[in-house]
């Protein structure tokens, strides 16, 4: 079969395509973005007309994928770990509805917070939902898991989660493809009430979900992705979860690994294998990239008094990514520290691009706020969050997607006026619209700046759902058209921008200001430029 050099993200995408998937639904978020982008560029996906358009947010993506699954097709939804918070309602309930076509949820976690607000572990959500979780060790396993996950989903009538972390998502390795399968035919659920979660039906479905546990544990015990590798030195047993298995073996390329190892890449946890390790070994060390999920579970097995070590007791760092070096340190092995980087240049913090419209908007905002004092600007997730850093120092909060408008509303309710929200066009349609509706309904005096650069800039320039109808959305929510103000953020327009902002500060109601200029990084995107011209923006 064909062999490809793929990122972990791309391996999952190719595996899903080859498995006969009919559609992917996602909102861009690092480190998951490349999964959908790969499908969008796939020749096979185009020939088959597989759905791969971006969704407005992760909740709509999850629900749309569930709708395709309802219709009997194989579907996938992809997101980063914090995106699963947005989709959690539909995610948990999808485990109770069950599936009709295979349904796979891919979540890319970000230990060390390379581009995230936290480093939560999505395995906790998978355990909460009581569904199978697959955690690949390498790119080939990522491909294989995506290829087989639909079968697992259909056989056991549950969604299946594939969880990977940043290092695997964004590193490349060779992947051998399997045969390309045909798509499933459209078909309705045999039980017409399966997806109707009225309490009486939900109770029945929940009992059905609970009944799958013994079978799912048996599947994990027999899974090719889980291996119990015996050893002669049973003073220590090692549980290595997903990518952590690579970090372990990297330390034993030129050393004999004498300890028993449980390579754990499919959940629920294979109970019998764990019980064997507890019975045979004097102590257990758990290696996992993320939260101490398995470590905490094993501490509940301590009837035999077997000590369990890992992130909780300091054997491994409690936060950040796992690495070959901290795994080596956990076993008292020698390892080479990376060479010091010569101090040739000063460290450069992240910064907005030169010529970015966000910069001009912040300069105008800072001038307009001078008479009021600091601490009044609530920002959101996007490139413009960098306005919190020097030389702008213009932003006082960044919590989660959509929180700018709702936090500004709460601050205004507390008497902090003016209260300003800064949000991007894509983030606004992701999760800012409902907060704006709250403010409109209560006539809360806030000023919302929707910085419109025609794209989802922070994750690489994906489509913005607001393109071409941002004002119509805002007016439809109920904002007075006289207080929907648009300007082009440039240095030449500084006085006009400052005056508009000051005028809206004085308005005792909801104002929305739209600084509009195309992201300079997408100006080479000819199709976007043409679309902008056609829309008259």
N, C-alpha and C positions, 0 to 999 in steps of 0.2 A: 504494500500500500504506500501511498504518497507520504513523504516525511516533510514536515514544515518546521521552520524556526519561529516560535511563537512566544509572546508574553503569556504569563499565566491567565490574564484577562482574555487574551485572544484564543487561548486553548479552550477555555470554557465556551466562548462564542462558537468556535468551529465544531466542538463536540455537540453543542445543541443543534446547530444546523444539520450536521450529519445524522443526528438522531430523529430527524423528521419534524423538528419544531416548526410551527406556523407563524409565530410572532414573538417579538420581545418588546417589553414596555419598560421605560426607565426615565429617570431624571438624572442629568449629569452630576456626578460627585466623585471626586478623587478619593480612593484609587479604583473606582469601578467603571469610570467613563468609557474606557477603551473596549469594553465588552460590546456595548451597543454600537460604538463607532465602527468596530470591525465588521459587525453584521451589516451595517449600512453600506459598507464598501465591498461586501462579498458578492462575487459574480453569481454564485448559486442562489443566494438570498434574493438578488434582483430577478433572476430567471423565474424563481418560484413566487415572486411578489410577496415575500415574507414581510409582515408588519415590523417596522423598525423606527417609526417616528418617535420623537421625544414626547413625553407626557408633561403635564403642567407641574406635577409633583409626584412624590413616591406613593402617596395614597391613591391617586388616580391611576398610577401605573399598576399598582397591586390589584386594584379592582378591575381594571381593563383586562389584565392577564387572567384573572379569575373568570371573567366573562368569556374569554376565548376558550378556557378550559371547560367551562359549562357547556359550550357548543361542541365539545368532543375533540378539540384540537389540542396539540401539545403547545404549551406557552411557557414563557419565562419572564420574570421581572428582575431587574438588577438595580442595586443601590449601594451607597456606602452605609456604614454602621449607623450614623445619626439619621440617615434617611429612613431606616427601619422604625425609628421612633414615630416618624410622620405616618408610616403605613401600618402601625401596630394594630389598630382596630381591625382592619381588614385581614391582616396576617393571622392574628389569633383566631378569628372567626372562620377563616378558610380551613383551618384544621378541623373545625366542627362541621362545616358543610361537606368536607371531603371533596373529591375531584370527579370529573368525568373524563377529560383528557389529562395527560400528565402535566403537572404544574410544578415548576422549579423556581425557587427564590434564591437568587445569588446575592450575597452580602459581602462586601469587601471592607474589612476592619482596618484600622489605622493606628496600631500601637506606636507610641512615641509622639502621636499627634503631629505628623508631618504637615498635614493640611486640614486639621480638624479641631473641634472644640473640646473633645474628650477622647478617651481610648477605650470606650465600652466594648464588651465582648458579646458578639451576636449569638454565641452558643447559649447564653442565658435565655434569650428570646426563644430559641429553638426548643430548649428544655421546657420552657414555660408553655409553649404550644403543643408539646409532646409529639413532635414530628422527627423523622430521621434527619440527621445532620451529617454531611460529608465534608471532610477537611483535608484537602489534598496536600501531599508532601512535595510534589514537584509538578511541572507543567504537563507531563504525560498523565499523571493521575487526575489533574484538573480536567483534561480532555476526556479521559475515560469516565470520570464521575458525571460530567455533563451528559455524556452519551448514554449512560445507564440509569441516570436519575429519573428519567421519565418512566422507564419500566417499573422502577421501584415505587414511584408515585401511583401509577395505575394499578399495580398489583395489590397495594395495601390501602388504596383509597385515601391517601394523605398527600399534602404538599411535601416537598423535600427541599431542605435548605442546603446550599453549598456555601461554606464559609471559607474565605481566604484572607490573607493579610497582605500588607503593602509590598513586602519584599518579593513574594511570589507573584502578586498581581503585575509587578513592573519589572520582572527579570525574564530573560529569554532562555529557552532550551528547545532541543529537538522534540518533535511530537509526531508519532506515527498515527495516521488516520485509520478509521474503521470504515466499513462500507456505508455509503450514503443511503439512508432509509427514506421511504416515501412518507409524505404527510398523511395524517389521519383524515378520514372522511368526517364531515360535519355530522354530529349525532346528538340528540337530546338525552338528558339523564333518564335512565329507566324508571327511577322514582321521581315523579313530577314535583314532589315536595322536598327533595333533598336539600335544595339551596334556600328554603324558606325557613329562616330561623325564628319562627314563633316559639315561645317557650316549650310547648309540648313537643315540637319537632326537634328543637335544640337539645332537649334532655335526652331524647332517643339517640340523636346523632352523637352526643357526648359519650353515652354508654358505648356506642360503637367505636369511637376513638379510643376509649380506655381499653377496649377488648383487643386492640391491635398491639398493645405493649409486649405481650409475650412473644408474638411473632416477630416484632421489630428487634427485640433483644436477640432472638435466635438468628435473625438475618445478620445482625452485627457480629455475633459470635462466629458465624461462618463466612463473613465477608473477606474477600481477597485483600481489602484495604487494611484490615486489622491482622496483625501477626504477633504471635507469642514466640519469641526467640529465646530458647533456654540458655542458661549459662552455668558455669561450674562454680563461680563465686557468688553465693547467695547472701552474702552479707548486705548487699544492696540490690534492690530491684528497681528498674527504671521504667516509668511510663512516659512515653514521648508522643505528644499530640501533634498531628499535622506537620507543619514545617519544622517544628522542634526536633523531629527525628533526623532531619538533615543536619541540624546544628550538632546533634549528638554524634552522628557518624563522621562528621568532618573532623572531630577530635580523635577519631580512632582509625584514621586512614593508615597510620604507621604504628598503631598500638593494638594489642589484642583486647577486645571487649569481652570480658569474662562474665559480666553480670547479666542476668536475665533482663530482657527488654520487651515491653509491650508497646508495639507500634500501634497507635490509636488514631484512626482516620475516619471511622464511621461510628455514629452514635444512634441510639442510646448505648451507653457504655456496656461492653460485653462482660456481664457480671461474673461468669464462671472464670474467665481469664484473670480478672482482677482478684477474685477470691483465691485462685491458685497462687498468685504472686504474694498476697498477704500471708498465706499459709506457709509458703516456702522461704520467704526472705525475711531478714532481720529488720530491715527498714526499707522504705520506698522513697524515691525521689521522683517528683512529677515535673516534667518539662512541658510548658505550654506557653504559646505566644499570645498573651492577653491576660484575662483575669484568672485567678486560681480556681477555675470551675471544677476541674477533676480533683484537684488537691482537696477542696472542701468536701466533695463527695466521698473521697477515700477516708477522710477523717471520720466519717460516719460509719466506716467499716471496722472501727478499732476495737471490736470485741476481743480480737486476738492480741491486742496491745501493740500492734506493729506501728512504729513511728512513721509519720508521713511528712516529708520535707518538700520545700519548693519556694514559692513566692511569699507565703505567709510567715515563715520562720526566718527569713533572711538568707536562706541558702541561695536564692536567686533574687535579683532586685524586684521590688514590689511593683514598680512602674516601668514603662518603656518597653521597647522591643527586646525580645530574646535575641541572643547572638551567640556565635561559636565561642567567643571569649568568656562571656559570663557563664556559659555551660561548662567550659573547661575549669573555670574558677570553682564552680560548685563541686567538682570532683577532685579538686586539688591538683589539676594537671597544669603543666607549663604551657604557655602560649605566647606568641609574639604580639606585642603591642604594635599598633600601626605607627609608622614613622611620623615624627612631628612635621607638620606642614611649616615650611619656612615662613616667617612673619614678614612677607614681602609687601603685603598690602593690608590695609585695615579691613576688618570684617564689614561686609555690606549688608545691612538689613534689607528685607524686601521693600520694594518701592513701586509706586505707580509709574507707568510708562511715561516717558517724556511726550508731551503733547496730548495727554489724556484729558478728556473733558471733565472728568471728576475733579481734577486739580483746580481748574478755573471755578467750578461750582463751589468748592470748599473755600477758596479765597474770598469769593463774594459772601458766602455764609459767615465766615469769621468776621468780616468787616461789619455786616449787618448786626451781629451779636455783640459787638464791642460795648454798647451802652448797657447791656443786660448782665454781663459777667459769664463765667464759664459754667460748664456742667449741665447743658440743656439739650445736647444732641445725642439721640439714640440711633445707632446705626444697625446694619444688618449684615448678612453673609454675602460677600462679594469683593471685587477688587477695591471698591470704595471704602472697605473696612480699614484699609491702609491709611486712611485719613486720620486714624488714631495716633499715628507715628509722627515724629518731627519731619518736616518743618511745619506741618499743618496743625497737629494737636487739636483736631476739630471734632473728635468723636469720643463719647463718654460711655458707650455700651456696645456690646456685640455678644448676644447670648445664643440665639438660634434663629433659624429661617422664619422671617415674619415678625420677630419680636420687636423690631424698631417701632412700628406703628402702635402696637398694643402697650409697649412700655411708655411711649410718649403720652399715650392716652392716660395711663395710670398716673404719670407724673403731673399731667395737667389737672387731673381729678384731685391730686394732692395740693394743688395751688402753685405748682412750678410753671410759670408762664414767662416768655413763650416756651413751649415744648416742641422740639423739632425731631422728626423722624427722617432718616436718610435710607433709602432702599433702592435697589436696582430694578429695572423693568422685568427681568426674568424672575427675580425673587418676589416681586410684587404679585405676579400671577401665580407663583408657587404657593405662597401662604400669607401675603399681605392684604389681600382683598377682604377677607373676613374681618380683620382688625379695623380696616377703614370703615366697613359697614357699622361696626360698633360705635365708632366715633361719630359717624353721620347720624345714627339713630339717637344719640345723646347730645348732639350738637356740641361736641367737645372742642374747645378752641386749641387745635393743634395745627402745625404746619408740616405737611408731608412733602418731602422732596423725592420724587421718583426719578432717579438719574438714568436716563434712557440712552443706552449706547447700541441698541438694536440687536443685542446678542446676550448669551450667557458667557460673559467674558472670562470669569475666573477659571473655568474648567476647559477653556480652549476655543471658545467661539461657536458653541452649539446654538441651534435655533432658539429664539425667544418667542414664547407664546403670546407676548404682548405686541409684537411687531404689526404696526398698521392700525391697531384699534385700541391703543392705550387710553386715549381721552374718552372714547365711547364707553369703555369699561368703567372708568372713574365716574363719568356722568351717570351711567346706569346704576351705580351703587348709591347715588344720591347727592354727590357733591355739586354745589351750585356752579354752573358753567362759568359764571363771572369770576370764580375763584379757582379755576383751573388755568394756570398760567404757564406758558411755554416760552423758553428762550434758548438761544444757542450759546453754550458756555465757551466763550473765548475771552482772551484778555481785552480785546477791543470793545467787548460788550460789558465790561466790569461795572460801570456806573448803572447801566440799565438793570443788570442782575441784582445789584445791591438794593436799588429802589424797589424792585418787585418783591424781594424778600421782606423788606421792611414794611411794605404795604400789607402783605399777608400776615405778618406778625401782629399788626394792629386789628385784624379782622377777628371778631369774636365768634368764630365758627371753624369749620373744617376747610382748610386751604390745601390744594395740591399744586406744587410747582414742578414742572418737568424741564430740567436742563437736557437738551437733546442734541447729541452729536455722536456720529458713528465711532465705535471702538477702532483705534488706529491699527490694531492687530488684525482686524477683519477686512481692512480696505482692499486687500489682495483677493478677497473672496468675490469673484466676478458675479456669481449668481446672486449673492446677497446685495451687492452694489446695484445690480439691475433691478432687484425686487424693491429696494429702497427708492429708486427713481420712479418705478411704476406706481408706488404708493404716494409719491409726492412728498416724501419726508426730507 
